[in-house]
Amino acid sequence: MGNENVYRYFLWALAKKYWQAKGNGELNSDSLEEFNRTQNNDLSILKVLKLQFLATAAQIIKTKNTDILDKFGQFKALPYGPVDVVLYNLLRNDRLTNLSAGVHNLQITNIIDENVLAAEERELINSSISIMMGYNPELINLEAKHLVKLTHRWPEWDKPYSFAESLGRKSALMHLDRLTSNDVDRCTDKYWKI
């Protein structure tokens, strides 16, 4: 599974895409202070976790390859949808250097050194975000509550969560590797648009 640098880079890449999607140009040291103002970004823990699931799923669906699960892959079905429990714990325990996310937004204290990952790892993460945006360029701008609603449509979340509930539990392991099957069609708007 991924290390802290993988998650740090993912959040940095996501923040850069988000900033561009908002029409603000490139996220860099000059724009970081403005990005960190609560009213300027709504990349809460909940929103980041939903976008990470959608980016991971998009990569698997498009490429029919599960390599990204070597980076992220401890997804569980929880009440508010799919959650990578490693990323959740890193954020909740404030364990990512130069990054923190809370109920309202993502805070970045310094530019993230992109060279903490090999070029192929960066490309895999960037590709996952781009593929997700290809399915719906507005995903990154949706409120967290809409992303929760959207991820609740996915059988990869619904089946394990329903099973967990039947046992009186609130979580279950998700199996995203099944998205590589040709029998699975998750390219429709049902899974990507509100």
Solvent accessible surface area in square Angstrom, and as a share of the most:
residue,aa,sasa,rsa
1,M,140,0.63
2,G,15,0.14
3,N,84,0.43
4,E,58,0.26
5,N,49,0.25
6,V,2,0.01
7,Y,0,0.00
8,R,27,0.10
9,Y,3,0.01
10,F,0,0.00
11,L,0,0.00
12,W,7,0.02
13,A,4,0.03
14,L,0,0.00
15,A,0,0.00
16,K,50,0.21
17,K,67,0.28
18,Y,2,0.01
19,W,7,0.02
20,Q,92,0.41
21,A,42,0.33
22,K,89,0.38
23,G,66,0.63
24,N,69,0.36
25,G,42,0.40
26,E,114,0.51
27,L,3,0.01
28,N,53,0.27
29,S,80,0.52
30,D,133,0.69
31,S,21,0.14
32,L,15,0.07
33,E,126,0.56
34,E,83,0.37
35,F,0,0.00
36,N,30,0.15
37,R,104,0.38
38,T,79,0.46
39,Q,145,0.65
40,N,40,0.20
41,N,3,0.02
42,D,51,0.26
43,L,0,0.00
44,S,10,0.06
45,I,17,0.08
46,L,56,0.28
47,K,0,0.00
48,V,0,0.00
49,L,4,0.02
50,K,0,0.00
51,L,0,0.00
52,Q,0,0.00
53,F,0,0.00
54,L,0,0.00
55,A,0,0.00
56,T,0,0.00
57,A,0,0.00
58,A,0,0.00
59,Q,12,0.05
60,I,0,0.00
61,I,10,0.05
62,K,131,0.56
63,T,62,0.36
64,K,86,0.36
65,N,63,0.32
66,T,47,0.27
67,D,77,0.40
68,I,0,0.00
69,L,32,0.16
70,D,93,0.48
71,K,42,0.18
72,F,1,0.00
73,G,18,0.17
74,Q,68,0.30
75,F,1,0.00
76,K,67,0.28
77,A,0,0.00
78,L,44,0.22
79,P,56,0.35
80,Y,141,0.54
81,G,0,0.00
82,P,0,0.00
83,V,8,0.05
84,D,0,0.00
85,V,27,0.15
86,V,37,0.21
87,L,0,0.00
88,Y,80,0.30
89,N,75,0.39
90,L,13,0.06
91,L,7,0.04
92,R,140,0.51
93,N,92,0.47
94,D,99,0.51
95,R,139,0.51
96,L,5,0.02
97,T,86,0.50
98,N,45,0.23
99,L,7,0.04
100,S,39,0.25
101,A,12,0.09
102,G,29,0.28
103,V,119,0.69
104,H,123,0.55
105,N,13,0.07
106,L,0,0.00
107,Q,57,0.25
108,I,0,0.00
109,T,95,0.55
110,N,84,0.43
111,I,71,0.36
112,I,4,0.02
113,D,85,0.44
114,E,57,0.26
115,N,117,0.60
116,V,54,0.31
117,L,9,0.05
118,A,47,0.37
119,A,61,0.47
120,E,125,0.56
121,E,36,0.16
122,R,51,0.19
123,E,108,0.48
124,L,30,0.15
125,I,0,0.00
126,N,56,0.28
127,S,26,0.17
128,S,0,0.00
129,I,1,0.00
130,S,53,0.34
131,I,29,0.15
132,M,0,0.00
133,M,29,0.13
134,G,63,0.60
135,Y,42,0.16
136,N,11,0.06
137,P,82,0.52
138,E,98,0.44
139,L,0,0.00
140,I,0,0.00
141,N,42,0.22
142,L,36,0.18
143,E,90,0.41
144,A,19,0.15
145,K,126,0.53
146,H,58,0.26
147,L,0,0.00
148,V,15,0.09
149,K,114,0.48
150,L,0,0.00
151,T,0,0.00
152,H,62,0.28
153,R,73,0.27
154,W,0,0.00
155,P,33,0.21
156,E,16,0.07
157,W,16,0.06
158,D,62,0.32
159,K,146,0.62
160,P,24,0.15
161,Y,19,0.07
162,S,54,0.35
163,F,128,0.53
164,A,2,0.02
165,E,90,0.41
166,S,87,0.56
167,L,93,0.46
168,G,71,0.68
169,R,149,0.54
170,K,131,0.55
171,S,37,0.24
172,A,21,0.16
173,L,90,0.45
174,M,8,0.04
175,H,80,0.36
176,L,5,0.02
177,D,73,0.38
178,R,152,0.56
179,L,1,0.00
180,T,43,0.25
181,S,42,0.27
182,N,139,0.71
183,D,137,0.71
184,V,31,0.18
185,D,84,0.43
186,R,28,0.10
187,C,69,0.41
188,T,62,0.36
189,D,85,0.44
190,K,114,0.48
191,Y,18,0.07
192,W,2,0.01
193,K,82,0.35
194,I,94,0.47
